[in-house]
Amino acid sequence: MENGAAKPVIVAIDGPSGTGKSSTSRAVAAQLGLSYLDTGAQYRAITWWMVTNGIDIEDPSAIAAVAGKPEIVSGTDPSGPTITVDGVDVAAPIRTQEVTSQVSAVSAVPEVRARITELQRSIATSAEHGIVVEGRDIGTTVLPDADLKIFLTASPEARAARRSGELKGADVHSTREALLKRDAADSSRKTSPLAKADDAVEVDTTELTLQQVIECVVTLVEEKRAAQ
């Protein structure tokens, strides 16, 4: 079926860090001619803005007061997704350890989540041919009516090995501990916690290669499209 002739499909891919969300989502979107949105990058972007502007990350009320100020723009081309804050390219700065260590605290503030969720819904619903949206609360909170919801999982050991590889030789044990700490923070926050939607398809990526995961998800999307 030609992508232009296919009904737009919204695919929500959730799961914790190190399960292959980003690589899978980008590849699936590129293969199927869909847009792509990394929602985690948006939370990192607003965190970067908070840090850069000297906002006290330990003070939720201070974060809430300025949550609406930064202008965050996400490019949705899976072959080269972009993200800017107030016109500044922050694709590299948002991946620093400073931002990584603060993003859970900023993301837990309800005003931040409301702001970013509204932005995510606007992008997803305006995608002409459909979109793959990846994050931690897409199927449960952001896009509860998504056409297809997928929840990626993997063992803590596999996730730590992958993430330490991405970080070019970081200690696997300390990486595993950091991932589990992030899981606990994301899963226990009061607003939009990390959780698997009741109607999501769970895919355990522990023993799968990235290409196998991509093929699995592409098949699920194509089946959903054919049934529409």
C-alpha positions as CSV (number, residue, x, y, z in Angstrom):
1,M,0.0,0.0,0.0
2,E,1.3,3.5,-0.8
3,N,2.0,5.5,2.3
4,G,0.0,8.4,0.9
5,A,-3.0,6.1,0.5
6,A,-2.8,4.6,3.9
7,K,-5.0,6.0,6.7
8,P,-2.9,7.9,9.2
9,V,-1.9,5.7,12.1
10,I,-0.7,6.8,15.5
11,V,1.7,4.4,17.2
12,A,2.5,4.8,20.9
13,I,5.8,3.1,22.0
14,D,6.4,3.2,25.7
15,G,8.9,1.6,28.1
16,P,11.9,2.3,30.4
17,S,15.3,3.4,29.3
18,G,17.5,0.9,27.5
19,T,14.8,-1.1,25.9
20,G,15.5,0.2,22.4
21,K,12.6,2.7,22.2
22,S,14.4,5.4,20.2
23,S,16.2,3.2,17.7
24,T,13.2,1.1,17.1
25,S,10.8,4.0,16.8
26,R,12.9,5.9,14.4
27,A,13.5,2.9,12.2
28,V,9.9,1.9,12.1
29,A,8.8,5.4,11.3
30,A,11.4,5.7,8.5
31,Q,10.4,2.3,7.0
32,L,6.7,3.0,7.0
33,G,6.8,6.7,6.0
34,L,5.6,8.0,9.3
35,S,6.7,11.0,11.4
36,Y,8.6,10.4,14.6
37,L,8.5,12.1,18.0
38,D,10.9,11.6,20.9
39,T,9.0,12.9,23.8
40,G,11.8,12.3,26.2
41,A,13.9,14.8,24.3
42,Q,11.2,17.4,25.0
43,Y,11.4,16.8,28.7
44,R,15.2,17.0,28.5
45,A,14.8,20.2,26.6
46,I,12.7,21.9,29.2
47,T,15.1,20.6,31.9
48,W,18.0,22.1,30.0
49,W,16.2,25.4,29.9
50,M,15.6,25.2,33.6
51,V,19.2,24.5,34.4
52,T,20.5,27.1,31.9
53,N,18.3,29.8,33.4
54,G,19.2,29.0,37.0
55,I,15.8,27.6,38.1
56,D,16.0,25.7,41.4
57,I,15.4,22.1,40.4
58,E,14.7,21.2,44.0
59,D,11.7,23.7,44.1
60,P,8.7,22.3,42.2
61,S,6.8,25.6,42.6
62,A,9.7,27.5,40.9
63,I,9.7,25.1,38.0
64,A,5.9,25.3,37.7
65,A,6.0,29.1,37.6
66,V,8.1,29.1,34.4
67,A,7.0,25.9,32.7
68,G,5.2,27.8,30.0
69,K,8.1,30.1,29.1
70,P,10.5,28.1,26.8
71,E,9.5,27.6,23.2
72,I,10.2,24.0,22.3
73,V,10.1,22.9,18.7
74,S,10.5,19.2,17.7
75,G,11.4,18.2,14.1
76,T,9.6,14.9,13.3
77,D,11.7,13.6,10.4
78,P,12.9,10.1,11.6
79,S,16.0,10.4,9.5
80,G,17.1,13.5,11.3
81,P,14.9,14.5,14.2
82,T,15.7,17.9,15.6
83,I,14.8,19.9,18.8
84,T,15.3,23.5,19.6
85,V,14.5,25.7,22.6
86,D,13.9,29.4,21.9
87,G,15.5,28.8,18.5
88,V,18.7,27.2,19.9
89,D,19.7,23.7,18.8
90,V,19.8,21.6,21.9
91,A,20.1,18.1,20.5
92,A,23.6,17.7,22.0
93,P,23.3,19.7,25.3
94,I,20.2,17.8,26.4
95,R,22.1,14.5,26.5
96,T,24.7,15.7,29.1
97,Q,24.9,14.0,32.5
98,E,23.8,17.3,34.1
99,V,20.5,17.2,32.3
100,T,20.1,13.4,32.6
101,S,20.4,13.6,36.4
102,Q,17.8,16.4,36.7
103,V,15.1,15.3,34.1
104,S,13.1,13.1,36.4
105,A,12.6,15.9,39.0
106,V,11.5,18.4,36.3
107,S,9.3,15.8,34.6
108,A,7.5,15.1,37.8
109,V,6.1,18.6,38.1
110,P,2.4,18.5,37.0
111,E,2.6,21.9,35.2
112,V,5.6,20.7,33.1
113,R,3.7,17.5,32.2
114,A,0.6,19.4,31.2
115,R,2.6,21.8,29.0
116,I,4.6,19.0,27.3
117,T,1.6,16.7,26.9
118,E,-0.4,19.4,25.1
119,L,2.6,19.9,22.8
120,Q,2.9,16.2,22.1
121,R,-0.8,15.8,21.3
122,S,-0.7,18.7,18.9
123,I,2.2,17.2,17.0
124,A,0.7,13.7,16.9
125,T,-2.7,14.7,15.7
126,S,-1.4,17.0,13.0
127,A,1.0,14.4,11.4
128,E,-0.3,13.9,7.9
129,H,0.5,10.3,7.3
130,G,0.7,9.2,10.9
131,I,3.4,9.1,13.6
132,V,5.4,7.0,15.9
133,V,5.5,8.6,19.4
134,E,7.9,7.2,21.9
135,G,8.1,7.9,25.6
136,R,6.9,6.7,29.0
137,D,3.3,7.7,29.3
138,I,2.2,7.9,25.7
139,G,-0.3,5.0,25.6
140,T,-1.7,5.7,29.1
141,T,-1.9,9.5,29.2
142,V,-0.8,11.4,26.1
143,L,-2.5,9.4,23.4
144,P,-4.8,6.9,25.1
145,D,-6.7,6.5,21.8
146,A,-3.6,5.7,19.8
147,D,-4.3,3.1,17.0
148,L,-1.5,0.8,18.3
149,K,0.2,0.8,21.7
150,I,3.5,-1.1,22.3
151,F,5.3,-1.5,25.5
152,L,9.0,-2.5,25.2
153,T,10.7,-4.3,28.1
154,A,14.1,-5.9,28.7
155,S,16.0,-7.2,31.7
156,P,17.9,-4.6,33.8
157,E,21.1,-6.3,32.8
158,A,20.4,-6.1,29.1
159,R,19.3,-2.5,29.4
160,A,22.4,-1.6,31.4
161,A,24.7,-3.2,28.8
162,R,23.1,-1.3,26.0
163,R,23.1,2.0,27.7
164,S,26.7,1.7,28.9
165,G,27.6,0.9,25.3
166,E,25.9,4.0,24.1
167,L,27.8,6.0,26.8
168,K,31.0,4.5,25.4
169,G,32.3,2.3,28.1
170,A,30.4,3.5,31.2
171,D,30.5,1.1,34.1
172,V,27.7,-1.4,33.6
173,H,26.9,-1.8,37.3
174,S,26.6,1.9,38.0
175,T,24.6,2.3,34.8
176,R,22.2,-0.5,36.0
177,E,21.8,1.3,39.3
178,A,21.1,4.6,37.6
179,L,18.5,2.9,35.3
180,L,16.7,1.3,38.2
181,K,16.7,4.6,40.1
182,R,15.1,6.3,37.1
183,D,12.6,3.5,36.8
184,A,11.5,4.0,40.4
185,A,11.2,7.8,40.0
186,D,9.2,7.5,36.7
187,S,6.9,4.7,38.0
188,S,6.1,6.3,41.3
189,R,5.5,9.9,40.3
190,K,1.9,11.1,40.9
191,T,1.4,12.6,37.5
192,S,1.4,10.3,34.5
193,P,3.7,7.6,35.8
194,L,5.6,5.1,33.6
195,A,3.1,2.3,33.1
196,K,1.9,-0.2,30.5
197,A,-1.5,0.6,29.0
198,D,-4.0,-2.2,29.5
199,D,-4.4,-2.6,25.7
200,A,-0.7,-2.4,24.9
201,V,1.3,-5.2,23.2
202,E,4.3,-6.0,25.3
203,V,7.5,-6.9,23.5
204,D,10.4,-8.2,25.5
205,T,13.6,-7.2,23.7
206,T,16.1,-8.9,26.1
207,E,17.0,-11.7,23.7
208,L,16.2,-9.9,20.4
209,T,18.5,-8.0,18.1
210,L,17.5,-4.4,17.2
211,Q,16.5,-5.6,13.7
212,Q,14.3,-8.3,15.1
213,V,12.5,-5.7,17.3
214,I,12.1,-3.4,14.4
215,E,10.6,-6.2,12.3
216,C,8.2,-7.2,15.0
217,V,6.9,-3.7,15.5
218,V,6.6,-3.0,11.7
219,T,4.5,-6.2,11.4
220,L,2.2,-5.0,14.2
221,V,1.8,-1.6,12.6
222,E,1.1,-3.2,9.2
223,E,-1.5,-5.5,10.7
224,K,-3.2,-2.6,12.4
225,R,-3.2,-0.6,9.1
226,A,-4.7,-3.5,7.2
227,A,-7.5,-3.9,9.8
228,Q,-8.5,-0.2,9.6
